[in-house]
Amino acid sequence: MEEKITVEKLAGMIDQTLLSPGATFEQVESFCKKSLDYGFASVCINPAFVSLASSIFQESKTKVCTVIDFPLGAGGIESKILQAGSAILDGASELDFVISLSLVKAKKWDELEAELREIRDFVNSESDKAKRKVLTKLILETCFLDDDEIVQSSLCAKKAGFDFVKTSTGFAIVKSSDGKLMPNGATTHAVSLMRRTVGDEMGVKASGGIRTLQDALSMIEAGASRLGTSAGFTIVDDAKKSLG
């Protein structure tokens, strides 16, 4: 790493995440209130809780992030746009869209770029109406992709004007030939490849399986500018002991 990572800088790179399908209103409220004191970049919660989170963070620098067409990305562009509009109306300032994997696997790069551009244009329009910047991140679900698919998907996102490319939902189910579950989260290889592809002017978010301070630092070393993790509290607390 070229620049020393401080506790404050590290916390400001984390999207502290609670996306459990069974999370209750009370759990999300407690999670958000605890997050207030950590200086995270955002809290990432399911769309149903955006209004709640927005009310808690209205005076905070921490943004409210939510996921769109999660976790499969198979709902189609109309669904993505409807969900995005609702989330912005409820107060979200960051939207993590799951890529349309069917377009990626069919290598329909022009169609993918066109879809992403339409989404980005819609978000820009709604952002103007809401009078706040709304960031867009594209979740590639890299565990399903080869290197060329990662590169081409990242390029489509960049050309379409997305703000970030992101590795994973953390919810993908990948099995080996003998039926064993395989890793489904971020890898330093994928992060490095994404960074080389999009350059320095675009964000790269590593997400999925980042549970320790060392995991976080390894992803930053590989080129991540944002970290999606449910272990942000632990990572920052450990950083206070290790980084000073």
N, C-alpha and C positions, 0 to 999 in steps of 0.2 A: 504494500500500500504506500502511495506517495505521501499521503497526508495522515498525520496521527489521528487515530480515532479516539475522541473523547466520549465520555458517558452521554453528554448532551447531544453530540452529533449522532451517536449510535441510536439513541432513543428517537431522534428526529428522522430516522430512516425506517422506522418500524410501523407497519400497519398491524396494530394489535387486533387479533381476529377471534371472533366467536361466531361460528357458522354451524354449530350443532343444530340438527333439525329438531331436537327436543328441548332447546333452550326456552326458558319461560321468560315472561315479561320481567319478573322480579330478578332473575339471574342476569338478564341483559342490563337492567338498570344498575345493579350492583357492579357489574363489569365496567360499565361506562363511568360510573362515579369514581371507581378505583383508578381508572385510566387517566383521569383528569390531572393527577399529580405527576405523571411520568413523562410528559412532553413528547408523546408519540406523534408521528406524522398524521396518522388517522386511526380511528377504530373502524374495523370492517365487520359489519353485522348483516344479517339477512334483511331483505326489503321491508318485511313487516315491522321492523323495529327502527326504521330510519327516523320517523317522526319523534319517537322517544329519544333517540340519541341526539338528534338535532336540538331538542330542547335543553339537553344537558350540556352540550358543547357550544351553545350559542355565543358565549363570552370567551371561548378558548381558541387557541391557535390550532389545536388538534381538529382535523377535519373528520367529517362523517363519510365513510366509504361503504358501498354496498355492492353486491354481485348481481349480474344480469344474465338471465338464461342459464342459471347455475343448477347443477354442475355439468350438464351434458352439452349445452350449446346447440341443441337440436330443435329449438322451438321456431326457428325461422326469423327473418328480419322484422316482420310486423310485430311479433312478440317482443323481440329485443327493444324495439323503439317504444312500444307501449310501456314496458317495464321501466325503461330509462326515463321517460317522461314523468311517470308516477314518482319515481325515486327523487328526481330533481325537485318536483313540486313539494315533496315531503321534507326536503332540506339536504339531500346528499350533494357533496361536492366532489366526490370521486366515484367513478363507476368502473367496475371490473367485469368486462364482457367475456363470456366463454366463446371461443372461436367456433365457427361452423365446420366441424371436423370433416363432414361429408365433402365439402368443397376442397379441403386440403388433400384428402385422400384421392380425390378425382383429379387433383392438380389443376383445378380451375382457378388459376391465379387472378385472371382478369375479373371473374365474377366475385371472388373474395375481396379484391381491392375495391370494387364498385360497392359491395355491401358495406364494407367498413367506412367508405367515404360517405355513404348515405347516412350511416349511423353518426359519424362525426359531425356532419352538417346539421343533423337534427339536434345533437347535443349542443353545438355552438349556438343555434337559434334559441333553444330553451335556456341556455346559460345567459344569453343577453336579456331574456325576459326576466330571469331570476336575479339579474344584476350581480352575479358572482361567477367566478371561473369554475368550470366543472372539468376535471381531468378524466381522460379515458385511458383505460388499460385493457390490453387484449391478452386473455389467458390462452396460451397455445396448447396446453396439456402435452408437454414434451415427452412424457413417457410413452405416448402413442406414435411419436414422430421420429423419422430418421433425420440426419443432419441437413439434408437438402430441404426437407419439408419445414424444418425449423427456420432455415435461412429465408426461404421463399415467403413463409408466413410473416416473419419479422419485417421483410421488405414491404409486403403489402400493407402492414400496419403503419410503417413509416411513411409510405407514399400517400396513405389515406389521411394522415395527420393525427394519428393517435399519439398520446403522450408517453405511454409505456408499453412494452411487451412484458409478459409475465409467464413464468414457467408452468404453473400447475394449479389445479383446484385443490389438490390434496384428497379428493374423493374418488379418483379414478380407480377402477379395479383391473389390475393387470395380472395375468396368471402365466406361469411357465407351462411347458408342454405336459408336465406331470401334475398340473393343477395347483401348484404352490403359488401363493401371493407374491408378487414382485414389487420392488420399490416403485412408488408413484409420485414422488415429490421432486424437488429441485435437485439438480446436480451441478457441480462446478463446471463440468464440460458444457452443459446446455447454457448456463449463464455466460460463460466466456464466449461461446459461439454467438449468442444473441448480441452481446456487447460489440463484438467485432463487426457484426452485420449492420447494426443501426448506428454505430459511431457514438460520439460523446454528446450529441445534441438531443438524444432521446433517452428516456428512463428504461431501466431493466429491473424488474421486480422478481426476486427469487422467493418462491412460496412452496410450502409443502415439506414437512419433515425437518424444519429448522427449529431445534428444541434447546440448543445450548449456545453459550457465548462463542465457543469455537466454531460451531456451525455458522453462526452469523458472520463472524470475521472471515471465514473461508469464502462465503458467498460474496462478501464485499471485495475481498482480494480478487475474486474471479471477474468482478465487474458489475455487481449489483449495486444499484443506487437506492433501492427500496427492498424491504424484507417483509413478507407476509408470514406471521407466526401467531400461534395461540400461546406461545411461551414468552411473550414480551416482558411480562413482569419479572420472571426469573432471569431472563437474559440481562435486563437492565440492572437488577439487584446484584447479579454476579459481576457485571461490569464495574459497578461502584467499588467492589472489593479488589478487582484485578487491574482496572485501568486508572483508578484514582480520580 
